[in-house]
């Protein structure tokens, strides 16, 4: 269950994550977990996600930076969508707690606050599809050029052309190129003019 709260000049008591969990337990739902915003975010918007345990679904939608972890062995597609930044620690948790993740769309235009890359090596062993079409450049750098991030099976990438140019330094960065040589499908939604070295960079 996913709920959004939109507050248009209305004073409300904002329940804590603990309050939300207790309300389900009081009603007899013991095997649940949740994560919720502790304060209203951009444009007075708040988010809460409640899910049953153990989690038996293939998809996990609407993940925010408030996610605390858990085991999600059956999840193949995770959608991350939030107004606040996703930091490196969260991606580490995801790589461990979603071990069979195959598809990861990320929607976040907020720049990371902690731009220092963690010394912890993160591997998404089964990730086939990565959608970075609606992200700040920080996340493209994290996944595609991060020295401590490995995507050994990545085959499909959705990304904005401008972001791709930035991350690859105009298709000249050989270090970033290692990630791209295995990609079979590159989706760029907006029109663009191919530079001379565009196709050779991905071959």
DRENPA-3360 file (N, C-alpha, C; in nm, 2 decimals, always signed):
BEGIN
1 = XXXXXXXX = +0.08/-0.12/+0.00/+0.00/+0.00/+0.00/+0.09/+0.12/+0.00 ~ +0.06/+0.22/-0.09/+0.14/+0.34/-0.10/+0.04/+0.46/-0.08 ~ +0.07/+0.55/+0.01/-0.01/+0.67/+0.02/+0.07/+0.79/+0.01 ~ +0.01/+0.90/-0.04/+0.07/+1.03/-0.05/-0.02/+1.13/+0.03 ~ +0.05/+1.22/+0.09/-0.02/+1.33/+0.16/+0.02/+1.46/+0.10 ~ -0.08/+1.53/+0.05/-0.06/+1.66/-0.01/-0.12/+1.77/+0.09 ~ -0.04/+1.86/+0.14/-0.09/+1.95/+0.24/-0.09/+2.09/+0.18 ~ -0.21/+2.14/+0.15/-0.23/+2.27/+0.10/-0.28/+2.36/+0.21;
9 = XXXXXXXX = -0.18/+2.42/+0.29/-0.21/+2.51/+0.40/-0.31/+2.45/+0.50 ~ -0.29/+2.32/+0.52/-0.38/+2.25/+0.62/-0.28/+2.20/+0.73 ~ -0.31/+2.23/+0.86/-0.22/+2.17/+0.96/-0.27/+2.03/+1.00 ~ -0.18/+1.94/+0.99/-0.21/+1.80/+1.02/-0.10/+1.74/+1.11 ~ -0.14/+1.65/+1.19/-0.04/+1.57/+1.27/+0.03/+1.47/+1.18 ~ +0.16/+1.48/+1.16/+0.23/+1.39/+1.07/+0.27/+1.27/+1.15 ~ +0.21/+1.15/+1.12/+0.24/+1.03/+1.19/+0.38/+0.98/+1.17 ~ +0.45/+0.93/+1.27/+0.58/+0.88/+1.25/+0.57/+0.74/+1.19;
17 = XXXXXXXX = +0.68/+0.68/+1.14/+0.68/+0.55/+1.09/+0.64/+0.45/+1.20 ~ +0.68/+0.47/+1.32/+0.64/+0.39/+1.43/+0.49/+0.39/+1.46 ~ +0.43/+0.51/+1.45/+0.28/+0.53/+1.47/+0.21/+0.45/+1.36 ~ +0.26/+0.45/+1.24/+0.19/+0.38/+1.13/+0.20/+0.23/+1.15 ~ +0.32/+0.18/+1.19/+0.33/+0.04/+1.21/+0.24/-0.01/+1.32 ~ +0.23/+0.07/+1.43/+0.15/+0.03/+1.55/+0.00/+0.03/+1.51 ~ -0.04/+0.12/+1.42/-0.18/+0.12/+1.38/-0.22/-0.01/+1.31 ~ -0.13/-0.07/+1.23/-0.15/-0.19/+1.16/-0.15/-0.31/+1.26;
25 = XXXXXXXX = -0.06/-0.31/+1.35/-0.05/-0.42/+1.45/-0.17/-0.42/+1.54 ~ -0.22/-0.30/+1.58/-0.35/-0.29/+1.66/-0.47/-0.36/+1.59 ~ -0.46/-0.35/+1.46/-0.57/-0.41/+1.38/-0.55/-0.56/+1.34 ~ -0.44/-0.61/+1.40/-0.42/-0.76/+1.38/-0.32/-0.79/+1.27 ~ -0.27/-0.69/+1.20/-0.17/-0.72/+1.09/-0.03/-0.72/+1.15 ~ +0.02/-0.84/+1.18/+0.15/-0.85/+1.25/+0.27/-0.84/+1.15 ~ +0.25/-0.91/+1.04/+0.36/-0.92/+0.94/+0.36/-0.81/+0.84 ~ +0.39/-0.69/+0.89/+0.40/-0.57/+0.80/+0.52/-0.49/+0.83;
33 = XXXXXXXX = +0.56/-0.42/+0.74/+0.67/-0.32/+0.76/+0.64/-0.19/+0.68 ~ +0.70/-0.09/+0.72/+0.67/+0.04/+0.65/+0.79/+0.13/+0.65 ~ +0.79/+0.23/+0.57/+0.88/+0.35/+0.58/+0.80/+0.47/+0.54 ~ +0.82/+0.58/+0.61/+0.75/+0.70/+0.59/+0.83/+0.82/+0.61 ~ +0.80/+0.93/+0.54/+0.87/+1.06/+0.56/+0.85/+1.11/+0.70 ~ +0.95/+1.16/+0.76/+0.94/+1.22/+0.89/+0.90/+1.36/+0.89 ~ +0.89/+1.42/+0.77/+0.85/+1.56/+0.75/+0.80/+1.58/+0.61 ~ +0.72/+1.68/+0.59/+0.67/+1.71/+0.45/+0.79/+1.75/+0.36;
41 = XXXXXXXX = +0.79/+1.71/+0.24/+0.89/+1.74/+0.14/+0.85/+1.85/+0.05 ~ +0.91/+1.85/-0.07/+0.89/+1.95/-0.17/+0.74/+1.97/-0.20 ~ +0.69/+2.09/-0.20/+0.55/+2.13/-0.22/+0.46/+2.06/-0.12 ~ +0.50/+2.05/+0.01/+0.42/+2.00/+0.11/+0.37/+1.86/+0.08 ~ +0.45/+1.77/+0.03/+0.42/+1.64/-0.01/+0.49/+1.54/+0.09 ~ +0.41/+1.43/+0.12/+0.47/+1.33/+0.21/+0.43/+1.19/+0.16 ~ +0.51/+1.09/+0.19/+0.50/+0.96/+0.14/+0.51/+0.85/+0.25 ~ +0.43/+0.75/+0.24/+0.43/+0.64/+0.33/+0.41/+0.51/+0.25;
49 = XXXXXXXX = +0.49/+0.41/+0.27/+0.48/+0.28/+0.20/+0.47/+0.17/+0.30 ~ +0.36/+0.09/+0.30/+0.34/-0.02/+0.39/+0.33/-0.14/+0.31 ~ +0.40/-0.25/+0.35/+0.40/-0.37/+0.27/+0.40/-0.49/+0.37 ~ +0.35/-0.60/+0.32/+0.34/-0.73/+0.40/+0.47/-0.80/+0.39 ~ +0.49/-0.88/+0.50/+0.61/-0.96/+0.51/+0.57/-1.11/+0.53 ~ +0.64/-1.21/+0.48/+0.74/-1.19/+0.38/+0.69/-1.13/+0.25 ~ +0.77/-1.06/+0.17/+0.73/-0.99/+0.05/+0.74/-1.09/-0.07 ~ +0.62/-1.11/-0.13/+0.61/-1.22/-0.23/+0.59/-1.17/-0.37;
57 = XXXXXXXX = +0.61/-1.04/-0.40/+0.59/-0.98/-0.53/+0.71/-0.96/-0.61 ~ +0.70/-0.96/-0.74/+0.81/-0.93/-0.83/+0.86/-0.79/-0.83 ~ +0.76/-0.70/-0.81/+0.79/-0.55/-0.82/+0.78/-0.49/-0.68 ~ +0.87/-0.39/-0.66/+0.87/-0.31/-0.54/+0.87/-0.16/-0.59 ~ +0.76/-0.09/-0.57/+0.74/+0.04/-0.63/+0.75/+0.15/-0.53 ~ +0.79/+0.27/-0.57/+0.79/+0.39/-0.49/+0.89/+0.39/-0.38 ~ +1.00/+0.33/-0.40/+1.10/+0.34/-0.29/+1.15/+0.48/-0.27 ~ +1.17/+0.52/-0.15/+1.22/+0.65/-0.12/+1.35/+0.64/-0.03;
65 = XXXXXXXX = +1.41/+0.75/+0.00/+1.53/+0.74/+0.08/+1.51/+0.70/+0.22 ~ +1.38/+0.69/+0.26/+1.35/+0.65/+0.40/+1.35/+0.50/+0.42 ~ +1.37/+0.42/+0.31/+1.38/+0.28/+0.32/+1.49/+0.23/+0.41 ~ +1.46/+0.13/+0.50/+1.55/+0.09/+0.60/+1.61/-0.05/+0.57 ~ +1.56/-0.12/+0.48/+1.62/-0.25/+0.44/+1.53/-0.36/+0.48 ~ +1.57/-0.48/+0.45/+1.50/-0.61/+0.46/+1.54/-0.70/+0.35 ~ +1.49/-0.83/+0.35/+1.52/-0.92/+0.24/+1.41/-0.93/+0.14 ~ +1.45/-0.91/+0.02/+1.35/-0.91/-0.09/+1.40/-1.00/-0.21;
73 = XXXXXXXX = +1.41/-1.13/-0.18/+1.47/-1.22/-0.28/+1.38/-1.24/-0.40 ~ +1.25/-1.21/-0.39/+1.17/-1.24/-0.51/+1.15/-1.12/-0.60 ~ +1.20/-1.00/-0.55/+1.18/-0.88/-0.63/+1.28/-0.88/-0.75 ~ +1.22/-0.85/-0.87/+1.30/-0.84/-0.99/+1.30/-0.70/-1.05 ~ +1.20/-0.62/-1.01/+1.20/-0.48/-1.06/+1.17/-0.39/-0.94 ~ +1.26/-0.29/-0.92/+1.25/-0.19/-0.81/+1.24/-0.05/-0.88 ~ +1.14/+0.02/-0.84/+1.13/+0.16/-0.89/+1.16/+0.26/-0.77 ~ +1.26/+0.34/-0.79/+1.30/+0.44/-0.69/+1.25/+0.58/-0.74;
81 = XXXXXXXX = +1.17/+0.64/-0.66/+1.11/+0.77/-0.71/+1.09/+0.86/-0.59 ~ +1.17/+0.97/-0.58/+1.16/+1.06/-0.46/+1.21/+1.20/-0.49 ~ +1.17/+1.29/-0.41/+1.21/+1.43/-0.43/+1.34/+1.46/-0.35 ~ +1.37/+1.38/-0.25/+1.50/+1.40/-0.18/+1.61/+1.32/-0.24 ~ +1.73/+1.35/-0.21/+1.84/+1.27/-0.28/+1.85/+1.13/-0.23 ~ +1.89/+1.04/-0.32/+1.93/+0.90/-0.28/+2.08/+0.91/-0.26 ~ +2.12/+0.86/-0.14/+2.27/+0.87/-0.11/+2.33/+0.73/-0.13 ~ +2.46/+0.72/-0.13/+2.53/+0.60/-0.16/+2.50/+0.48/-0.06;
89 = XXXXXXXX = +2.47/+0.51/+0.06/+2.44/+0.41/+0.16/+2.31/+0.33/+0.12 ~ +2.22/+0.40/+0.06/+2.09/+0.34/+0.02/+2.12/+0.24/-0.09 ~ +2.20/+0.28/-0.19/+2.23/+0.19/-0.30/+2.31/+0.06/-0.25 ~ +2.39/+0.08/-0.15/+2.45/-0.04/-0.09/+2.35/-0.13/-0.03 ~ +2.25/-0.07/+0.05/+2.15/-0.16/+0.11/+2.07/-0.23/+0.00 ~ +2.04/-0.16/-0.11/+1.96/-0.22/-0.22/+2.04/-0.34/-0.28 ~ +2.16/-0.32/-0.31/+2.24/-0.42/-0.37/+2.25/-0.55/-0.29 ~ +2.24/-0.53/-0.16/+2.24/-0.65/-0.06/+2.10/-0.71/-0.04;
97 = XXXXXXXX = +2.00/-0.62/-0.03/+1.87/-0.67/+0.01/+1.78/-0.71/-0.11 ~ +1.82/-0.67/-0.23/+1.75/-0.71/-0.35/+1.85/-0.79/-0.44 ~ +1.89/-0.91/-0.40/+2.00/-0.98/-0.47/+1.97/-1.02/-0.61 ~ +1.85/-1.03/-0.65/+1.81/-1.08/-0.78/+1.75/-0.97/-0.87 ~ +1.77/-0.85/-0.83/+1.72/-0.74/-0.90/+1.76/-0.73/-1.05 ~ +1.67/-0.72/-1.14/+1.70/-0.72/-1.29/+1.67/-0.59/-1.35 ~ +1.57/-0.51/-1.30/+1.53/-0.38/-1.36/+1.53/-0.28/-1.25 ~ +1.59/-0.16/-1.28/+1.60/-0.05/-1.18/+1.57/+0.08/-1.25;
105 = XXXXXXXX = +1.45/+0.13/-1.25/+1.42/+0.27/-1.29/+1.44/+0.36/-1.17 ~ +1.51/+0.47/-1.19/+1.54/+0.57/-1.09/+1.49/+0.70/-1.13 ~ +1.41/+0.77/-1.05/+1.35/+0.90/-1.08/+1.39/+0.99/-0.96 ~ +1.48/+1.08/-0.99/+1.53/+1.17/-0.88/+1.61/+1.28/-0.94 ~ +1.56/+1.41/-0.94/+1.63/+1.52/-1.00/+1.72/+1.59/-0.89 ~ +1.72/+1.54/-0.77/+1.79/+1.61/-0.66/+1.94/+1.56/-0.66 ~ +2.03/+1.66/-0.65/+2.17/+1.63/-0.65/+2.20/+1.56/-0.51 ~ +2.29/+1.46/-0.52/+2.33/+1.39/-0.39/+2.40/+1.49/-0.30;
113 = XXXXXXXX = +2.37/+1.48/-0.17/+2.44/+1.57/-0.07/+2.58/+1.52/-0.05 ~ +2.59/+1.38/-0.04/+2.72/+1.32/-0.01/+2.78/+1.27/-0.14 ~ +2.86/+1.35/-0.21/+2.91/+1.32/-0.34/+3.04/+1.23/-0.33 ~ +3.09/+1.22/-0.21/+3.21/+1.13/-0.19/+3.17/+0.99/-0.21 ~ +3.24/+0.92/-0.30/+3.20/+0.78/-0.32/+3.25/+0.69/-0.21 ~ +3.16/+0.61/-0.17/+3.19/+0.51/-0.06/+3.30/+0.42/-0.10 ~ +3.38/+0.38/+0.00/+3.49/+0.28/-0.03/+3.43/+0.14/-0.05 ~ +3.31/+0.12/-0.01/+3.24/-0.01/-0.02/+3.21/-0.04/-0.16;
121 = XXXXXXXX = +3.25/-0.16/-0.21/+3.23/-0.19/-0.35/+3.09/-0.25/-0.36 ~ +3.01/-0.20/-0.45/+2.87/-0.24/-0.47/+2.85/-0.31/-0.60 ~ +2.79/-0.43/-0.60/+2.77/-0.50/-0.72/+2.62/-0.53/-0.74 ~ +2.56/-0.50/-0.85/+2.43/-0.54/-0.89/+2.44/-0.66/-0.98 ~ +2.45/-0.78/-0.93/+2.50/-0.90/-1.00/+2.40/-0.94/-1.12 ~ +2.27/-0.91/-1.10/+2.17/-0.96/-1.20/+2.11/-0.84/-1.27 ~ +2.15/-0.72/-1.25/+2.08/-0.61/-1.31/+2.10/-0.61/-1.46 ~ +1.99/-0.61/-1.54/+1.99/-0.61/-1.68/+1.95/-0.48/-1.74;
129 = XXXXXXXX = +1.86/-0.41/-1.67/+1.80/-0.29/-1.73/+1.81/-0.18/-1.62 ~ +1.86/-0.06/-1.67/+1.88/+0.06/-1.58/+1.82/+0.18/-1.65 ~ +1.72/+0.24/-1.58/+1.65/+0.36/-1.64/+1.69/+0.48/-1.56 ~ +1.77/+0.57/-1.63/+1.82/+0.69/-1.57/+1.77/+0.81/-1.65 ~ +1.66/+0.80/-1.71/+1.61/+0.90/-1.80/+1.56/+1.03/-1.73 ~ +1.53/+1.01/-1.60/+1.48/+1.13/-1.52/+1.56/+1.14/-1.39 ~ +1.69/+1.16/-1.40/+1.77/+1.17/-1.28/+1.87/+1.29/-1.30 ~ +1.92/+1.33/-1.18/+2.03/+1.42/-1.18/+2.16/+1.34/-1.22;
137 = XXXXXXXX = +2.25/+1.41/-1.28/+2.37/+1.35/-1.34/+2.45/+1.27/-1.23 ~ +2.44/+1.31/-1.10/+2.51/+1.24/-1.00/+2.48/+1.09/-1.00 ~ +2.36/+1.05/-1.03/+2.32/+0.91/-1.03/+2.38/+0.83/-1.15 ~ +2.38/+0.90/-1.26/+2.45/+0.84/-1.38/+2.60/+0.82/-1.35 ~ +2.66/+0.91/-1.29/+2.80/+0.90/-1.25/+2.82/+0.78/-1.16 ~ +2.73/+0.77/-1.06/+2.73/+0.67/-0.96/+2.73/+0.53/-1.02 ~ +2.63/+0.51/-1.11/+2.61/+0.38/-1.17/+2.71/+0.35/-1.29 ~ +2.74/+0.44/-1.37/+2.81/+0.42/-1.50/+2.95/+0.45/-1.49;
145 = XXXXXXXX = +3.00/+0.53/-1.40/+3.13/+0.57/-1.39/+3.19/+0.55/-1.25 ~ +3.11/+0.51/-1.16/+3.16/+0.49/-1.02/+3.26/+0.38/-1.01 ~ +3.37/+0.41/-0.95/+3.48/+0.32/-0.94/+3.44/+0.20/-0.85 ~ +3.34/+0.22/-0.76/+3.31/+0.12/-0.67/+3.17/+0.06/-0.70 ~ +3.12/+0.07/-0.82/+2.99/+0.01/-0.86/+3.01/-0.08/-0.98 ~ +2.96/-0.20/-0.97/+2.98/-0.29/-1.08/+2.84/-0.34/-1.13 ~ +2.82/-0.33/-1.26/+2.70/-0.38/-1.33/+2.74/-0.48/-1.43 ~ +2.78/-0.60/-1.39/+2.84/-0.70/-1.49/+2.74/-0.75/-1.60;
153 = XXXXXXXX = +2.61/-0.74/-1.57/+2.52/-0.80/-1.67/+2.43/-0.69/-1.74 ~ +2.46/-0.56/-1.72/+2.38/-0.46/-1.77/+2.37/-0.46/-1.93 ~ +2.25/-0.47/-1.98/+2.23/-0.48/-2.12/+2.14/-0.37/-2.18 ~ +2.06/-0.31/-2.10/+1.96/-0.20/-2.15/+1.98/-0.08/-2.06 ~ +1.99/+0.03/-2.13/+2.01/+0.16/-2.05/+1.92/+0.27/-2.12 ~ +1.84/+0.33/-2.03/+1.76/+0.45/-2.07/+1.83/+0.57/-2.00 ~ +1.86/+0.67/-2.08/+1.93/+0.79/-2.03/+1.91/+0.91/-2.12 ~ +1.92/+1.03/-2.06/+1.91/+1.15/-2.14/+2.04/+1.17/-2.21;
161 = XXXXXXXX = +2.03/+1.22/-2.34/+2.16/+1.24/-2.42/+2.25/+1.34/-2.35 ~ +2.20/+1.44/-2.29/+2.29/+1.54/-2.22/+2.36/+1.48/-2.10 ~ +2.29/+1.39/-2.03/+2.36/+1.32/-1.92/+2.46/+1.22/-1.97 ~ +2.43/+1.16/-2.08/+2.53/+1.06/-2.14/+2.66/+1.13/-2.18 ~ +2.64/+1.25/-2.25/+2.75/+1.33/-2.29/+2.84/+1.37/-2.17 ~ +2.77/+1.41/-2.06/+2.85/+1.46/-1.94/+2.93/+1.34/-1.88 ~ +2.86/+1.23/-1.86/+2.93/+1.12/-1.80/+3.04/+1.06/-1.88 ~ +3.03/+1.06/-2.01/+3.13/+1.00/-2.10/+3.23/+1.11/-2.14;
169 = XXXXXXXX = +3.21/+1.23/-2.10/+3.30/+1.34/-2.14/+3.31/+1.35/-2.29 ~ +3.19/+1.36/-2.35/+3.18/+1.37/-2.49/+3.22/+1.25/-2.57 ~ +3.20/+1.13/-2.50/+3.23/+1.00/-2.56/+3.38/+0.99/-2.58 ~ +3.46/+1.03/-2.48/+3.60/+1.02/-2.49/+3.66/+0.95/-2.37 ~ +3.58/+0.93/-2.27/+3.63/+0.87/-2.14/+3.64/+0.72/-2.15 ~ +3.76/+0.67/-2.16/+3.77/+0.52/-2.17/+3.74/+0.45/-2.05 ~ +3.75/+0.51/-1.93/+3.71/+0.44/-1.81/+3.56/+0.41/-1.80 ~ +3.48/+0.51/-1.84/+3.34/+0.49/-1.85/+3.30/+0.40/-1.96;
177 = XXXXXXXX = +3.38/+0.39/-2.06/+3.35/+0.31/-2.18/+3.33/+0.16/-2.14 ~ +3.41/+0.11/-2.04/+3.40/-0.03/-2.00/+3.26/-0.07/-1.97 ~ +3.18/+0.02/-1.91/+3.04/-0.01/-1.87/+2.96/-0.03/-1.99 ~ +2.99/+0.05/-2.09/+2.90/+0.06/-2.21/+2.92/-0.04/-2.31 ~ +3.03/-0.11/-2.32/+3.06/-0.20/-2.43/+2.97/-0.32/-2.42 ~ +2.91/-0.36/-2.31/+2.82/-0.47/-2.30/+2.68/-0.44/-2.33 ~ +2.65/-0.31/-2.34/+2.51/-0.27/-2.36/+2.46/-0.30/-2.50 ~ +2.34/-0.37/-2.51/+2.28/-0.41/-2.63/+2.17/-0.31/-2.68;
185 = XXXXXXXX = +2.11/-0.24/-2.58/+2.00/-0.15/-2.61/+2.02/-0.02/-2.53 ~ +2.03/+0.09/-2.61/+2.05/+0.22/-2.55/+1.93/+0.31/-2.59 ~ +1.85/+0.36/-2.50/+1.73/+0.43/-2.53/+1.75/+0.58/-2.49 ~ +1.74/+0.67/-2.58/+1.75/+0.81/-2.56/+1.62/+0.87/-2.61 ~ +1.53/+0.93/-2.53/+1.40/+0.97/-2.57/+1.40/+1.09/-2.65 ~ +1.48/+1.19/-2.62/+1.48/+1.31/-2.70/+1.56/+1.31/-2.83 ~ +1.52/+1.39/-2.93/+1.60/+1.39/-3.05/+1.74/+1.44/-3.02 ~ +1.84/+1.39/-3.09/+1.98/+1.44/-3.08/+2.06/+1.41/-3.21;
193 = XXXXXXXX = +2.17/+1.48/-3.22/+2.26/+1.46/-3.34/+2.37/+1.38/-3.29 ~ +2.40/+1.27/-3.36/+2.51/+1.18/-3.32/+2.64/+1.24/-3.35 ~ +2.73/+1.25/-3.25/+2.87/+1.30/-3.28/+2.94/+1.19/-3.36 ~ +3.05/+1.23/-3.41/+3.13/+1.13/-3.50/+3.17/+1.00/-3.43 ~ +3.21/+1.02/-3.30/+3.26/+0.90/-3.23/+3.15/+0.83/-3.15 ~ +3.02/+0.86/-3.17/+2.91/+0.80/-3.09/+2.91/+0.65/-3.11 ~ +2.90/+0.60/-3.23/+2.88/+0.45/-3.25/+3.01/+0.37/-3.21 ~ +3.13/+0.43/-3.24/+3.25/+0.36/-3.21/+3.27/+0.35/-3.06;
201 = XXX = +3.22/+0.45/-2.98/+3.23/+0.44/-2.84/+3.16/+0.32/-2.78 ~ +3.05/+0.28/-2.84/+2.98/+0.17/-2.78/+3.01/+0.03/-2.84 ~ +3.11/+0.03/-2.93/+3.14/-0.10/-3.00/+3.26/-0.16/-2.93;
% end
